[in-house]
Structure formats: structure tokens, C-alpha cells
Amino acid sequence: MHPVARARPAACGATVPAFKEIDNAMADSGKTYKAAKRYIYAWGGSKAEGNGGMKDLLGGKGAGLAEMTNAGLPTPPGFTITTEACNDYFSSGKKLPAGLWDDVLAAVRVVEQQTGKGFGDPKSPLLVSVRSGAKFSMPGMMDTVLNLGLNETTLQGLVAFTGNERFGWDAYRRFISMFGRIVMDVPSHVVKGKDGSEVAYNRFDEALDAAKEKHGKGARDTDLDVDDLKKLVAAYKKIVKDTVGRDFPDDPNEQLDLAIKAVFASWFGKRANDYRNSQKIAHDLGTAVNIVTMVFGNMGDDSGTGVAFTRDPNTGEKVLFGEYLVNAQGEDVVAGVRTAPKIAQLATDMPKAYNEFKKIAEKLEKHYKDVQDLEFTIERGRLYMLQTRSAKRTAAAAVRIAIDMVKEGLITQEEALARIEPAQVDQLLRDQFDPKARAAAKRMAKGLNASPGAAVGKAVFHADTAVAWVEKGQKVVLVREETSPDDFHGMAVAQGILTAKGGATSHAAVVARQIGKPCVAGCAELEVNYSTRTATANGVTIKEGDPISLDGSTGEVFVGALPTVSARYEDQKDLQKVLEWADKVRKLQIWTNADKPEEAAQARSYGAQGIGLCRTEHMFREGPRLEIVRSAILVANVATRAKGKIAAGQDLTAEEKAAVKQFDASMAKLEVLQQGDFEGILAAMSGLPVVIRLIDPPLHEFLPNLEDQLVKVTKAGDKATTKDKELLATIKSMHEQNPMLGLRGCRLGLMIPDFVKIQTRAILNAAVAVKKAKKDPRPEIMIPLVGHVNELIATQTLLEAEAAAVVAKAGVKIDYKFGTMIEIPRACWVADEIAKYAQFFSFGTNDLTQMTFGYSRDDAEGGFLLKYVEDKILPYNPFQSLDPVIVQEMKMAVELGRKTRPDLKVGICGEHGGDPMSIGFCHDIGLNYVSCSPFRVPVARLAAAQAALLGAAERDK
Amino acid sequence: MHPVARARPAACGATVPAFKEIDNAMADSGKTYKAAKRYIYAWGGSKAEGNGGMKDLLGGKGAGLAEMTNAGLPTPPGFTITTEACNDYFSSGKKLPAGLWDDVLAAVRVVEQQTGKGFGDPKSPLLVSVRSGAKFSMPGMMDTVLNLGLNETTLQGLVAFTGNERFGWDAYRRFISMFGRIVMDVPSHVVKGKDGSEVAYNRFDEALDAAKEKHGKGARDTDLDVDDLKKLVAAYKKIVKDTVGRDFPDDPNEQLDLAIKAVFASWFGKRANDYRNSQKIAHDLGTAVNIVTMVFGNMGDDSGTGVAFTRDPNTGEKVLFGEYLVNAQGEDVVAGVRTAPKIAQLATDMPKAYNEFKKIAEKLEKHYKDVQDLEFTIERGRLYMLQTRSAKRTAAAAVRIAIDMVKEGLITQEEALARIEPAQVDQLLRDQFDPKARAAAKRMAKGLNASPGAAVGKAVFHADTAVAWVEKGQKVVLVREETSPDDFHGMAVAQGILTAKGGATSHAAVVARQIGKPCVAGCAELEVNYSTRTATANGVTIKEGDPISLDGSTGEVFVGALPTVSARYEDQKDLQKVLEWADKVRKLQIWTNADKPEEAAQARSYGAQGIGLCRTEHMFREGPRLEIVRSAILVANVATRAKGKIAAGQDLTAEEKAAVKQFDASMAKLEVLQQGDFEGILAAMSGLPVVIRLIDPPLHEFLPNLEDQLVKVTKAGDKATTKDKELLATIKSMHEQNPMLGLRGCRLGLMIPDFVKIQTRAILNAAVAVKKAKKDPRPEIMIPLVGHVNELIATQTLLEAEAAAVVAKAGVKIDYKFGTMIEIPRACWVADEIAKYAQFFSFGTNDLTQMTFGYSRDDAEGGFLLKYVEDKILPYNPFQSLDPVIVQEMKMAVELGRKTRPDLKVGICGEHGGDPMSIGFCHDIGLNYVSCSPFRVPVARLAAAQAALLGAAERDK
């Protein structure tokens, strides 16, 4: 299931169908379930109590083994302890649920019956592997413990069975070290180096190395003879006793008890926790425990073990892909002790086993209708399947496999869509470094993978330098301690951005994602020195002008210019085809956030069906405009009051007259410039809606920073210019305690109406010009930050008059709308009133999240929010994916709004609009569209389709 | 109806019972209602179509006239045009609703029939007065137009009827000037004085003065003869023509049409708007128009007119109270043209009329069960009642009348409670200036009446000076441009506070109300000069040390020390009795916000039943404590991280060790001091709950201001001390973009747990000490700013351990609770989850309002919010009275919380808890208590009772 599905509340934890059939052999065993719940599902022979659909309860591995058994494939008998047992274990204070242990013993008896061996039997010992297995495959969970059940007595039986004493002792030695490390938590041996750094050594490996040393330098494991191994076993047992304070357990039952608990414990291990957090997997799923009869791939040349994929997971090519080792156990393959031959070699080495395996692989792929990742062991010529699961695959492979399988008639287009992760689509659209060059490159540092893609350029440390160098034809990477809006012009021209500070949601990261530039942020190892224009990390220093390469997908920084492999959407026919399928399925339209014609055109080529957010104030900052805007702001209040006096027929002072003149002159200039901006965008989006938001940020954002100006004036002392002092006074007078909650959005428009009046005129005049050029402009004017319906009424009344006047004068029919952002909690509660006037809603979920949580994003993400997510106080960052309460507010607003205006068009703009999980929510509550940055449009197309499919699947239940 | 009732949404606009009876005379007139709605209700003879219960539709005056008519009292016939007609007039773009005019004419015909006169009839002309009349008596609405129907033709009939030509011309002259000014908007004559100031003259008065001048200096109106008056009429008509551009209308119908529209227009006049805003009266009630047959009190010595109250409205004494004038019209009484004799004089002058009036007055008081404010006219010996309405009264009178009427058996205790305005209770508890001294005093300036009461002291301009002088035994008034938290110590010791800037919700105003000090804020006329330590207004300058007097109830500032009259609750037995009645009725408990034992004790004497908010951080600022707190803050982050390292068994650097030492030492000192604070409060409130809120504000609030420190370090340049530079660095590192939404409340506790841990220990140790002193401490620990249940779980888990440890060690049983503030919108949505852990909720409606509206109170109230209320974008300031959406959020939280925990105790702390309208809401949604500042406790007791009564009344409907 794709991540949208798994993260959605209430989508998890579907009830498991009751298992009807009970295998006769099991019934015969006289086993009864004593625990209150059914905690154990066994398999063996050709029957299993579970099946492949029970991943929630049995985990992926357990469900796979059950399904394979049911399909008549050869599996070693065993049983699964359910995820529910794991959860009950934790909820009862880390105690095995009552009755579970008896059930485990009963299940062991069944396995004994099926294998004809005995757990702890000295003559014919049953050995088992114990493995964790959650619903989703998770690194960081418990590794496998093999050969459990061995002790010095049962060892004799193993030796007798294999006829190989060395094999027996080697197995025992391995078992002790595995069990000691994984189950008994034997600590590493930490040694402090001369430079103060600490290195951890595995104590068992140290003992092994010591044993090998006796056979000379470069000796191998295989050089150890039975005596060596016996001594090693003694040494291992001493290590356990010395570090853990108890004897190594000989009783197979105790071994099993401890191993089961260790698997449970691994569910809340740090790495497992971190992984779940990063992947948004719920923490309450729990892990299952699989106890499986050991089979041995290391019993001679008629034995072996391997892993294989039913198709190439890198390219998607339809070919059996994998490796195997003759006379080896699974861990040898994974550890890479010997170079493993390709799976094709098996056809030559053991043709019978190969053919059987090949057939099984094909059968499993057909059965699961997906590429499988298989593990198998051949014991003395007999093939055993140990695992089957959906294979992880690269983005390219995912797309190719999806398309091929549809062609093959194996899956439908809809099923194919569910197989591709939205993140993989994103990946396909980013440049990559050439894999070989990358492998050979010198990694300088590693930071956060803040915005994916590969960037190569000369290091520069200031935005102005970036612009200057780019103008001279250079490619640059902007390196900063951190970035601020003042650096935007440099970021816009750079190939990529590298910062030492700030998280995945810092200014650098957010802007980089928005403009589609690779970014490595928060690279704490990096020390940036602006005065020397250098940056140092791990002893390597780069100077201004030195070439560097950033991998925004991994967070790596390389010295030098690595060659890249480009990834143009236009070239990716497979991806385009998949997204066309997505378009047929999805209910949500995908719009884009774009402030410039180029961005709009690019988004349109990616499939954007409209612009959901065009931020007019972004244009205010460019080049000479900032000066015009500042000139207006400095006199805005005086001029606005003066205009009030004029309207009341009062006389103005000379100062007031000058202010009005300056203000109006600036406004007139701005109006012309903005009209040009809008013409470009409306033309680029001809025939599609363009939602233009009126000025939103507080005016002081366009003025110099208060602290900087304060220092400047203070430093100058008596020599401070009047202009600087006046500027300081204006900045101070506009200063706000909490600008996020201050004079911005429609409040600003109501206080100083000219800004929004000229913007409205500019939009309509632009539309007229575009219309006259025979195109089809569809402007929608969006009024931000409405909390009370009267704010909308007052603003809209003012602006509708402006708009109507422009249109009347031009004598051209223009199809325009007025609407509002819903971004203040209060607005959600009175959306029915607001919808009386607003022709559309667009959710501003960034502000809505800020206010509903009472978080200032700027402050929180660098501070407590980070820790909240780390400490699981919050399940995830609500600025990245919508919080369920925000979704409830939105749902209320949609329902209330449509009560008043049934055909109300509702969308979402802002970063959540490009987040697959949030897109799922938006689908669920019936939005008309999501709007995201141009680069997220393809991702959003897929995510919207998946949401629609999931919705359909849930309805079909 | 008291203001709680009127302001509550959905409490207004109750449907009016259909009027069944139609007077036969009216039916006979053949009058049919052509308008779609019934817009007109007539009265005359002894029958009226309306009644006293129809104030919504007929306004107070119309309903009173109808009621009096129905009661058989003598009223001049007339009719009322409903408030609904007024609203329809506006909603149809200032057009009289269809059919209304025909109905008016028909109603005029009925009046003609009843009076035997004709509207416009030259022989026997019907003249009418036209008056506005809204549901609530409102200054700023249209004045009365008398004698409407007069023109040069009908004038002849009037002359014939009165036999007095001069009377006729004088009436005509008065009519033109009244109608001209009020209906036709003849503008004033504005003259610029030598000093540039503008003075406005009534043009009609100017003409009148010119006419009188001809009779010599000091001539009176009565010196004008018929010829003079005829010339004056001509002059008046010319004024109309010259200024308005049209002839004065002769047609009585046109006069009536214009007058009706003028009444409607006056509903949205500026003064009326302002008044409604200030009194929280809805703007959509509309005004009625009353058209009443003219009767003449100026027809000789057997005629007269007067106003009277059924009891003394100043003292409440049961005595007929009022004035009358022989041979005069109503306007003469109001204008004070002649000194009017007391009403008792009427007994001598016209005993028959007096006795009739006295009986009517008694009848009306009994009928309405309230003191009446009456207007009457005697025309040639015949008494006409023109108005009856509930009398406005002083606070003292309100209480006395309520008590007397209950004694008299006229009303019940419950009815008595509804008669007293909560604001009057507040007034009774404030010191007042001696009225005589006040009348003689020199008023220097006038500002906002920000916090009521009288304050006298020497002017000081700095908080430190205030403290120093008070320590020397002086009484001071703190005069500031504006105040900040840094001035708190000065405000706390001052008699009163005067500021030049800031509104009714500025820091000065809010704090003054909280600590019960009189405050005049936003006194724009005042220029404060800190360097010369002077303040100037209107040409008067006061120096430091000069005595001044503030009246916080009126906003007036006087030079010199005025004598005051004290108002101690203990002395006000009547008030106490009324509040005891209130206690029997109310469902809400009244708690108080208090940070100190003295405040707690005072609130308890006012009837407080618990402490709803004890702000621990207020204690952090006092005297030497601030240094201790700062010392902790400076190393808080390093020390907290270091403690994490200790817990993980890692070594600390020397710097970290020093930080931990410094931090722990400060914390230990603070713990001891806080324990002392809590002991005092818990002892003072023995037996009652004390809700103590853990530290809430961001830590940087305890550090110097960033800008100040920046200037200090910048100025010092190279000479800046390391300490100052380090302090600046710390301040910068703690600086937040939006501190309101930043690291505060429980977030702070989760980041730096020691602050809340020591506070919890201090609270429990204090409780132990108080318990050991044989008192009954009931601490309730409140965790602020919870938005996600996990924040509460994490904090509460941490602190419950601390609390349990203290109690276990002491071996004493302590009854303590943990609860949370609900002040973040998100918390309202998940209140069911939160209530699983929280034992009580307390609404922090200030923050809830800030976040739900997206307003930063600090920024908004001085800025756009003021204008929003002025411009009616918001009906009122949501920080003063709860907004309906906030109430909805609260209601949801209460319902969800009690779903989980049915006995959940829910209260409100913060300023809304002392606001009568908000108290009404709190009652409605089922809170257990409201908590307000000590001085508001008596007010809240009454408001809570009124809310309960209103609730009961609504249920009884």
C-alpha cells in the first residue's frame, strides 16, 4: 500500500477476516488456544492458518510465508506471533500476554510433529530462526537469530544429522555471537583513539580475530578447526557472562522466550522509531515474530542460499535478478563474505532447483501481481522458500514495471498507479549525478536533503556575487550560513543552495523547493566564513570560485564538478503515460503556484490546470521596484489620512500634500509594472484560471530590518542623516510584536486601500490587453486573511467598483471572479457567511496551521517543533502534512461554504498542496483542486489519483 | 432589559405577537393596509394597536404611548411607523417600502377623525410632532420636530384656534428653524477666529439675534412682536433657500415625508452609530417614527409642560421628582430658557391637573413595576401624557430603588436584580470626587476613561520615581507617554495612571483595571516631556511634583488635589444585600485572578469563591528576583542540554559544568521564594480552590529589550563589556519573530523542564506547610498553552512525579489537581482527548481570541482593530467581549471535554471573565465559574445572576 494510504487515520487497522479453516494435522495435535486472543498463526505442510492479506496482524514476512504455504510452495514449517501480541506486551508493561507462552509451546509441538524433530531433542534437534516482521519492511528492527535451540547437547544431534562436527561447532559459535549481540545486548568494546575519537568493536569479532591470528596473518574463518571453535565457544560464553552478568542460556525454551521479547523490544528501538517517524508509519502497529524451522544452505555443494527479484529492481527489466551462494547460509550472502554469483549461474549449478525456483518466482509474481523480492535456501537439493515480499525498486523501475505489467495484462492501470510512490515521480524529475563519477568523488560534508536534485557550480558566498558571476556566464552554488529573503535574487540564479544552519523547512529549504533548486541545508559540519569567503568542513576548505557539487536528494556535498545526468519531463514517456492514467482517475484538479510567466508555462507543461496562487508582492521586491514600493510605504499612512481629509472637504498641510503626491506617483508606477506582470501570466495561462492574491505581507517586510537600521543610526551618532533617522522612525512605527498576526492581508487593504485598488486595476487592465490579443484570460482575484465576513464585504465592494470601471471603460467582456483565502480559524466557522460573497475559497493551510496550533512557523521549526517531532509529542510536522484538526476545520469550511453556495470552488494553495498525504485529505473532503509549486505538479497528479483510488477502495469495502 | 440580554445574539428580535383587536373607530375609517407588511400601529381614544411589549417593533416611545393609551391614560392620538419599516427603507436603497406612504396617509386620516382636525386644513389644522424612537433610548438620534403641518395657510387656522396671532407666528418661526436644521440639514455658519480655531453658529439663531438686537441689548424672544416674527419667518425661509437650494416645503405631506426620512437617516448618523458601538447595541434594530397630534402647553396660564420621575433618580428616594413650566412648550423645559419650578409647585398652580398626574405616575410605576420618566403637557387645563419610559438612574439610586421596590412588594428579588446595570455596581465601588469641588476645579485635559475611580497625587514621570516617592510617604500619579511592563512597579504604587497614547485596551488601561487603579489613557491633548519632566495640555503645564487629579470614570484630568468621597464595599449594605440575592440566583461561581495574598484576601471579601488564575511569573519580576531569573535564563539552554548529557552518562565540558551550577543555584533560590508566595496565597484562600498557572511567557520577556541592548552595545563600540555583549547574544538567540506563538507555556516546560519542576515542588511544599498550619490548602496546577494532548501527557507525567514525591516525603494528605488552559484553537477540537488527563479546564480567551482571529492584541488594538470597530467591520472589540465564534469553540470544548469526563470543572480566566456580556455566554455554555480581577467580583456576581435569570426567562418562553 502506498504511503498516502498508510498514513491516513482510520485507514489503518482494518479488521482481519476470521480464519475459517483449521488444518487437520494441527487439530490432531490437540493444541488448544489458551490465550484470550488468538496470538499465533502457524503454517506447514501445504496449509497455513494465515494468508497474504493479513499483513496487519502477521506482518509482511509472516503473511508471505502463510500465502506461499497455502499456494503449495515449499516452506519450512513455523508460526507467527501476531502484532497484536506485541502491542499487548507493551500495554501490559512488557509482560507476555497471559496464555501466550503456552500457545507458543503448543505451536512448537506442531512444528515438531511436522518436521519429526524435537525442540531441545539431543538426537534430532529442531532448530529455528527467529525474525521480526512488521506490516511494513523496516530497517532498524531486529536482525535474524539463526540456529536457536542449540546448546552443547543438541549440538551433538546436529553433528550427527550433518555428519560434520566442524559444521556443528561453527553453527553453535555463530548462534552464541548472534544471540549474545542481538538478544542479550552484549555491549560493544569502546576504545578511545589518540585523537579522542571513540571506536566501538564487537567483542565476539575481537575474540574471533584473536583466534584467527593464531593461524597467521590473513587467516580466514574456515582456517579454524573444531578445537579452535570449541575454545571460541568457551570464549564467547565468557564474554556473555562478563558483560551481561549471567550465563549464556542453554535451555532452548529460555532462548526462545528471550528472543521473542527481544523482537518485541526492537519495535521501539531508536532506529526503528526514527524510521517510522521519517516514513510516517504509525507507532502502534507493532511487529510480529516469526519462528521458522531452520534449513541449511551450507550442507555441501548440493546446498545453497540466495536472494532474487522477479524483475530487475534498478531498471525494471523483466528478468530474474539476484545472487546466490553455494554451500552458504543467508547471512553470508548479505554480508558479502564471498562474491556471490548471479542467479543465472544456479541454472548451471543445480538445474532442477533453478527450474523449480524460476517457476515459483513466476507463480509468486502472478499471484501477488507485483515484482517479488525472494529469499530461498536449498538444503541437500531441496528448495525452501523463506520469504516473498513486494520488491523495493528505483523510480525508473517502478514506472517501467507498472507500464509493462499493464501491457502484460497482469494488473490494471489503476493497480499500476498504486505501485508508484509519489516521491519516485519527484525523483525522476531531478537531475542526478553520474553514478560512477559520484562513487569516485570526494565527499566533503553531509547535511539535510532539503530539496532534491544535483547541482554543480562555483561556490559563492553572497547573493550579489551570485548574480554578478551568473551575468558573466558562470554557474554558481550559493553557500550561506543561512538565507533570508534578501538572498532571494542570488538563490534564483544559483544552480543550488548550501547552508550551514536551518532545517528542512528553513528559508533556504522552502524557497529552494518552491523554485525547484537542489538544496542541502543545515550542514552543521560546515563552517562558513564570510570575511575570507571560504567554507570548511572535515578539514577541507573551499574558496570562492572553487567548484562544488550538491546532491539535494541525499544531502551530500562533493568537492569538484561532478558530471550529471539530466531528467527532463519531456523525455520521460513512461512517466507521462502513467500520469495520463492518473489524470483519468483523479477527481482533484492540479493547479500550480506561480508568480512569473516562465513558471506558469513550465507548470502548464507539467500538466497544471490553473494557477492557484500568484503572489503579487513577490514582484514588489525585484530590482528597481523595491525602491518604488518603499517610497510609497514611507508616506502611506500620512497620504491615506490626507486622502480622507480631501474626501471630507478639508484642507491639507504642505507636508500632507507632498505625501499624497509622492504616494500617488509611486502607486502609478507600480500599477503599470504590475499590469505587465499580470499580462505575462494571464497570457501564459490562456484558457485556464489564474488566482491572483492581493498584497499579503506586512509593509515593513519591504523596509530594511529594524535592527540593522538601528545599528546604522546609532553608529553614525550625530552624523546620522535625516533620511536614515526618518527611515528608522518609520520602521519603528510599523514595527509589530507579532507581525504574523498583524497588519497584513485584507487588513492592510482596508487601512491603505490604494495598494489593492491599483492591483485590481492592473489585473483587469492586463486581462483586457490579453483578451485584445485574442487570448482567453481568466483572472480570479483573491482577498487574503479574511476572518470576519465584513472584511470581505468591505474589500470586495471597494474592488468590484474598480474592476467594473476598468471593464466598462475597455468595453471588453472579461470573465473574472472574487474569492478569498480561508486561512484564519475564525473563517472556517463562518464560511457560510463568507461564501455569500466569495465566489471561491482557497485554503491557506500554512497560516491556518500556525493559528490553529499557535505556532509561529519561523520560530517553531528551528526550535521546539523539531524536538516535538523527535520526542513523538507530534506524530509529524504539521507544516509538512496536514494535521487532522486542520482537516476538520477545512471540512467544516467546505461544508458550510457549499451550504450557501453549492457550486463553490474550493482549493488549497501553499506547500501542503504538493504533499501526497495532504492531497489525500483534500480529496476526502471534496476540494476541487490542489495548487502546488510547478515541480510538484506531476507528483500531485499521481497522489490525487491514488487518493481517488483509495477512496474508491474504501467505498467498495 | 439589561445589556446582557440585549447584546446576546438570537436574544434580540423576538417575534412580535400578532395584534388582534382593532379599534372600531379605526376600522370605520376604511383604512386598509396596503403595504406587504404591517408598518403602522396607531393609538387614540382608549385603544391602541400596539402595546408596551412591542418595543422591538415600535421602539420605546411608541410602545409606551400605546401602553398608556390602552391603560386609559390621556394621550394625544397618533401612530408609530415600525422599526421594520426603517430597516426595509435601508435595505431597499433608502426608498420607503411600497405601500408605506399610503398607509401613513390613511393613518393621518384616522387621527384627523379622532381629533376633528385636518392635516393641511386652513380652518382647523392638525399639527403633529415627529419623533424618533428606537428600542433603546439613544442620544444622537433625531430630535423632535414640533408643529409639523404648519404653513402660511394653516397658520391662519392656528391663530384662529388660539386667538393669538403672535403665538401662531412664533410657532411657525420655531417650526421652520427646527425643520430646517434637523430635517433639511441647513449647515452651520462656520467662522474662523483670530487664533485659527473654528466656531460654528446656527444660522437661524444668528437671524434671531439680529432681530432681537433691534430691541436693544439683552432683548428676549418675547420682545419680538408679530411683525418682527413675520420678518424672521421670511429671513428663515431665505436661509433655507440660500443654503439648501430649495424652497422651504409648504405642503404638510411633503413635510411629513421628509421628516420620516430624516428620522430613518438619523439611525445611521455618526453619533447614533458611536453610541450603539459604545453600548454594544446592534446596528440592525432600526428606529421607529412616532407621529403625534400636537398639544400646546403654551396656550396661557392654564397650560404648561413638564418632565418628572416617579422617584428621585439621583438618590432613589420615593418622591415625585421633576420640573414643569407654565405656558411653555417641552423644548423650553429642556433648553432651560426659564428656571423651571419643581413639580410640587404644580400642586399649588393647577391642583386638579397635579392630582391627576400624580395618580397617573403612581399607576404607571405600578404598571411597569419600575421608576418612570414621564413627559406631559397641560393644554388649557387638560392633561396629556406624552411619554413614559423606565428612568435612567444613578448607581446608588438603582440599588436603593431595587431594594425599596422589593420591600414594597412591587417586584421580586429576581426582578430587582434585572434593574441594576453591572456597570453601576462597578461605579459604586470606586472613589468619587466631591461633586462641589469637582465643579469648581480646573480641567486640564480629557482622555479615555480607561479604568474608573478618582485618583489624586503628585505627578511623576518615571516608574522608579514613583516607587522612590511613595517610599517617602508621598502619593503619586504616574504620567507617561505610554506604559510598558517595565513600568509595572511604578503603576502598582501609584494612585492612578495617566497616559498620552494608547486606547482603552493599552497596557496602561489593561493593567490599571486589573490592579484596580483609576486610569486616564490616550489623552492625546497631553504632551509629555521626559527630559524636562513636565506635561502640557491646553496651555497648562504641570511639573514633576505638582498635584493632579484623575477621574478614571470620565477621563478628566484636573490640576490640583480634589477632595474625594470614598466608596468601600464594606459600607454599602444595600449593595451587599442585592448581591446576596444575586448569589441565590446565579449558577456560575465567581472566582478571581490574584497573584498575591492581599489581592486574594480582598477578592474573598468581595465574595470570590476561589482563585481561577494565579500567575506565577508575575512574582518573577519583583525586586531581586528578576536578577535570579535572568541568571538562570542566561544558561538555561546550555544547562538543560548538559543535564541531558549527564543522563546519558556523558562527560561535561568545564563550561557546561559551570552552567549547570549557575542554573541549579538560581533554581534553588527561586524554588524557596516561590514556595513563600504560594504559602501566602493558599493560606489566604484556605478551603477554596487556588488555580496556579505554571510559567507562561517566553523567557526573553525577563531579559532586557533587544533594541535597548543593541543600542547600548553599539554605542559602547570597542568599549562594550563582555557581559553586555554576551547578554546581547543571548537576547538575540532567544529573539522570536512572533513571540505570542513561540516558545512559551507548556512548550517552555518541555524544553527546559526545571522551571516547571521547581514550581510544582514549591506549590506542593507550600500546601504541606499550610496544611501543617491547620489550614485547608487546595492547589490546582494549571498547564498552559496545550494544543496537542501529548503535550499535556508529557508535562503532567513529569510533574505528577514531582508532586507525588513531595507529598510522599511530607506524609501529609494534600488535595491537588492537574488541569490545563484551553487557549489554542486546536485544543478545543481535541478537548475530549485532553480531558482524559486534565482534571479541569480553564479557558484563556485572550489567546484563544488572538489565535482564532489571527490578531496580535498588542499590535491590533492600537491599530486596525480600533478602526474595525469604528467602521463596524467588527460589531465590538472581541478582546473586551467574547466573539460568538469564540463562544462556539468554547462550547465545543466543554461538550467534548465532558463527554470524556462528565464532572469536568470548566472555568474562564482573563479579562472576559469580568465582562457582563461574556459572563452571559459563559453561563449559557455551562461553565462552572468565571474568574476575574478582584475589583470585578461584585460586578460578576450580579452579571452571573442576570445571566441565570435571562436563561430561566428564555426557558420559560
Interface residues (C-beta under 8 A of the other chain):
Chain A: L706 E707 L710 V711 T714 K715 G717 E736 Q737 N738 P739 M740 L741 G742 L743 R747 L750 M751 L785 G787 H788 N790 E791 A794 E823 I824 P825 R826 W829 V830 D847 Q850 M851 T852 F853 G854 Y855 S856 D858 D859 A860 G863 F864 K867 Y868 D871 K872 I873 L874 D883 V885 Q888 E889
Chain B: L706 E707 L710 V711 T714 K715 G717 E736 Q737 N738 P739 M740 L741 G742 L743 R747 L750 M751 L785 G787 H788 N790 E791 A794 E823 I824 P825 R826 W829 V830 D847 Q850 M851 T852 F853 G854 Y855 S856 D858 D859 A860 G863 F864 K867 Y868 D871 K872 I873 L874 D883 V885 Q888 E889
